[in-house]
């Protein structure tokens, strides 16, 4: 009996495995599960009771991801909304152009030299509306709309409609390479100015503050420092830039320019009232040229701001009595001196 029991044990385990194998497919089959406790209630009633699903939440019978209601607009309202959207985009994209240091300006350019690669192009801006300039500035920069060129003047020009005050970025180019760049502010050099050679190598870099070099030596009259006496420009310990000397009454006395520690260009001596010029002397064109010991007088003006000597134009009225011009008074037209008729060369046969 004991031996028979040992033989029947494997048969028991085999029978139990057959029963489990038979019940396993029936247990894995899918069955519909209803969230409603009443199995006899129809499916439509269940969907109607579901608060997360509505007919309005569907789009053409398909589920919609958004439950927002689309407003019905008239054509006029839709057009107005579209125009408002375009105006908003345009305002966001529009930048404040042609404004520098709070002043409106206009863009211009000037060309000089031969055409082609050697032509020099200057791109700059000038004030849209005239402004009062600083009387103590070392020099003043204008754009002549008639001559189409940038001018550097020693005195303020108020009654010249063709002269526009430079204000804004400046760039000088040749053969698509920058030779000089900087900024003007109310007719004076401002911020950093750089000069390059034709290969793009930096030659000089000067930082200005409304016409004055940053390292300039400025002296004043009196202890209140309200009136400037002299402006001596220095760059890295060397004379470089615009020089200015003023009188006690605030009128300019001398104006000129230094380069490489030497006087260059035109130096102007003033009468001492109304900013009127008296003498203009010519020094070397560059500070790297041989130094000029005695400058040459090129122009002279009388007290009435009338030109009485001009070397280039061969004008010399020095020694003649001064004629003061009054507003509205016409100057008599001088008669041309009689000249002998020019000799005509005989025609060759």
JOBEL-V879907 format. One line per field, one symbol per residue. ss: DSSP state (H for helix, E for strand, L for the rest). phi: phi as a letter, one per 40 degrees, with the letter a starting at -180 (. if undefined). A space follows every 10 residues. Layout:
ss=???
phi=???
This chain:
ss=LHHHHHHHHH HHHHHHHHHH HHHHHHHHLL LLLLLLLLLL LLHHHHHHHL LLLLHHHEEL LEELLLLLLL LLLLHHHHHH HHHHHHHHHH HHHLLLLLEE LLEEEEEEEE EELLLLLLLE EEEEEEELLL LLLLLLLLLE EEEELLLLEE EEELLLLLLL LLEEEELEEE EEEELLEEEE EEEEELLEEE EEEEEELLLL LEEEEEEEEL LEELLLEEEE ELLLLLEEEE EELEELLEEL EEEEEELLLL LEEEEEEEEL LEEEEEEEEE LLLLLLEEEE EELELLLLLL LLLLLEEEEE ELLLLLEEEE LLLLEELLLL LLLLLLLLLL LLLLLLLLLL LLLLLLLLL
phi=.cccccccdc cccccccccc cccccccccc bcbbcccccc cccccccccc ccbbcccbbf gbcbcbbccc ccbccccccc cccccccccc ccccbccfbb fgbcabcaab bagcchcccc bbbabbccbc bcccccccab bbbccccfac bbbcbcbcbb ccbbccahcb abbafgbcca aibbbfgbca gcbbbbcccg cccbabbbbf gccccccbbb cgccfcbcca bbcbbfgbca hcbabbcccg ccbbaaabaf gbcbgcbbbb chafgccbbb bbbccbcbcd cccbcbcbaa bcccgccbaa cccfbabcgc ccbccbcgcc ccccccccbc cccbccccc
